[in-house]
Amino acid sequence: MEPKHKSKDIVEGSERVHHRGLLRSLGLVGSDLKKPFIGVVNTWSEIHPGHVHLRDLAEEVKQGVMSAGGVPFEVNTIALCDGFCQANEGMRWALPSREIIADSMEAVVGANRFDAAVILASCDKIIPAALMAAARMDVPAIVVTGGAMMPGYHAGCGGRLVYGNDVRKALMSYAKGEISDAELLKMETCAYPGPGSCAMMGTANSMACLTEALGMSLPGSGTAPAVDAKRKRLARDSGIQVMALLAAGILPSRIMSPQALENAIAASMAIGASTNCTLHLLALARELGYSLDLDEFDKIGRRVPFLVDVVPSGRHFLVDFDRDGGMPVLLKEMKELLHPDVLTVTGETLAANIEAASSGGRNVIRSLREPLRAEGGIAVLRGSLSPDGAVIKQSGVPPEMLRHQGPARVYESEGEAIHALIAGEIEAGDVIVIRYEGPRGGPGMPEMLMPTSLLMASGLGDRVALVTDGRFSGASYGPCIGHVSPEAMRGGPIAVVENGDLITIDIPNRRLDIDVSEDELEKRMAAWRQPEAKVKSGYLGSYSRRVGSAHLGAIIE
């Protein structure tokens, strides 16, 4: 590829005198105009712990670009922290922000005629947006992820390490009068010790790991902690490497092949990834023009075991996974289950990238011969309640709840369910059904983290199932089934479930059913009328009218 591919549009020819004048006003000199222009697309934000340190990493990227003969231009876009959005109206914006971020990245790279791009992103919707934008840009690109937060140290808890889920447990203990104001404050001040995405295998770190498995970030990027100096080295090396990608003409479309997507799905199963990753990989496949559906996730999940012992489905933290060798060691362990010959941003194959990977102890990464569980972390359920599919992180489900039948307790929103849980209305064996929280109904498909936290705190987390057309935080665990499709707002069967209906969950056989007759179900469906949209104006109003189903990635149609 010609190193100055798109930037020639603004620097070459006498008719570009105006453009060159504007570039000189930025401080560029004549020799700069002959070099490739590299967009350093940053999602830095002062109100986002996972992104607050990205300004420093961007400086490293720019140093790398300059050392390799390019001219870097840092530009910015938004980033929302799901932690701030949870259990309030802000959560309705989280998933829709993925589309805004992808659109803005595409726009800023296209309009400025950058020859290549390095994208800095850390968290839940931002990394998927970066990948979606890279798929559209038609320029060489590499993703720099920001790294995981370290776990906190709580001296008052016997010196144990703590993270976000411990804060939520402490809140429930406080509400019961079991701990004091001072003890709650201790947890508040120690659980989040610095920058980075949450210390667990939530959506943010899941997507960082999958970006590495996909081949779009340098080896080691998926797990290196935010505060580790190797994170800066990875950023600088990424700036250098994007210049090599440009020289070789390697585009994201060559890297993110159907086989690479299958590798990412396989990796999601092995790490016990967040169920949100199904949404994002489906959306990415659509951007790339590939046919991918939920059945492929389940097919791969049945042959790829769960191997990584990290919270919330395991015992360790992301930093422990990194010390065990991170994604290179994991991918090497599961090489026989992958497509090892796919191209990556190193310019080499995946097989070449992982050949020299060595473990730091193998406390976290299990072998294929001794997995944590025989099947992957995510299962796809279908049945009369979810004709188009639903997803569950089965790696977080206790064995006794893999099969369950119980009466439905139906709530029209997350808020109603929270009030019922606080009031003690839920009993062991119940199946909570929260509806009208899907992509269109929410709108925005909010996460049901507060209901799952309340269940755990009440001691019902392993005795009550939760079924919703909304979604779950990567921090959620237990028998929590989300993404039920079609969603209630589209007239899916979940819209006509009644209190007391028996719901049957059979994860081994991948079933989710409402035990009423076909005639009764058809009668209810015929009588159903779509409720008014919760939001009719602004971006969320537009989003709710245009967003597609969760089983297709909740993309804008």
Phi, psi and omega in degrees: 000137174300124184306319174262091186267294182270330183292346175301334181299338184240004181232342187257137176098149181298331181289352179260019182301322179296315181296316180296325177298319178295321178295320178295330179295341178276353181105002179289149176249172186305320181293331178297327184292345179268351184266158175297144177261124184245122176280125174256095189271110190250139176249030178303143179206140179282348181247026182225107182303328180285348186234356186295339181262002186288340176298318178294320179293326178298324178296322177295318177302314182296322176298319178296316179300313182295321181294337180261007173097016178251170176246111181273143174231115179277130175229164188228157170214181190279164173206125178257141176265117180301329181301321178286334186275340189295140176061027171210178185296341179300332182295338178292343181268344191296300180295317177301334179295337177304317182290321178297315183294314179299316179298317184290323177295314178301318182294315186289327177285318180292314183292325182273000175058042177291144180278335179201170183214142167245124185250125178259124183205150183232324198242192202311302183264346188281318177296313176302320179298321178298317179293319178296318178295318179301324179296331182271334196292328184062033172224154175304139184210152177218144182255130175252111178271156190271345177094161184276149170290149173285151173292156178273163179246119183249100181298330181284352179249041180071022178075020183276162176276144183226163177210192189305318180297331177292328177295315180295323176294321179296323178299317179294322178296322178296317181297331178275357182080017184275338176228159185272173174303316182296321179292322177295319179296322177302314180295318180302322186271349184245344189285337182237086192278358181173194184289162176125166176280151190314143194292004185251182174272062173277192182297320184299306181288329173302312183291328176296317178295320182288331175296321176292317179296328180287341180095011185261001173222162184291152178305134182096347184293330187295331189234349182302127182299152181301327185268001181278138180299336179293340174296320177292321179295320177298321179295314179296316179298328178293321176298320177292315186292328180296331176292324177292321176298319179297314180298325182272352180069031181271114182262158177304329180295333176283328181279313184273066180278169175303324179291322177294322176297320177297323175299317181295320178296316178300317178296323179299324179290319183290326183271353185069047186294162175299145176297338178299337180297334176296316177303314189286322178289325174297317179295319180296318179301319178299318179299325183275354179082022181258150175271119179216133177226175184298331181299329179293323176300316183290322178300314180290321181297333180284338181252350179252120181282165176274121191238345190250118187271074183233142177300147009273351180274348182229210188246337189258179181248170181301323180297327177290321176300317179297317181293338176279357180116351175062205185298322179303318180291318178300311182297325176294320179298322184256021185307321183294346180259004185245174168261093189285347186266009179289150179282148177229176181292351173287347188086355179249171178283165174300319180301317179294323181296325187259358186303318184265006183298135179226149186276151175264007179156337179059040173274335187252319184268116179275161177274161176300332182282336181227065183287164173293318175215153186289333180250163182292172188292331186247135175240149178250125182250138173231164180158192184292340177269339182220069183303326181263002175112157173211161183233151177215142173276090185291341177294343179255011182259128177296147185307323184290347179253008178295332171234130183203142171228132180201165181286142180285138169241105195262133179227140186275358179197165175300318182301318179298319181294320179299314179299320180294321179294316179296324181281356178076027183280345185266137180241158177305135181097342180294159170240107178286131176242115177248118185236175186061033176236020179283187180306314181275321186284327184309306343288166176098001175054060183298154178281142181262048184289321182296316176299319179292324178294320178294321177299314180296317182293330182276356182084008182258003188300333179251015180229358179229134176263155178230127181236131183209155170271359169277203182224180182237151171293154172298344178281345182287148173209166187106183183284073185245113184253121181236182177062026181303124185230141358294149179288166182300321183294341176263006179082026175291163181305333179300337181290340186243013173295139179244154176306132179095341174304139177279128176253128180250125178245124179224088185293317179303324179262005173060046182240145172218109188229150169257125188270068170232159183292158178299320180298316180296318180296317179296322179297315179296318181296322180294329181275347184290142175231133182295128178287166176294148177297142179290328179230128185246344185238172177069192183297317181295326176296315178296317180300314184295331179281334189249344187288144179271184185285155179298326183289352175249008177102002181052049179265161177286127181264000000 
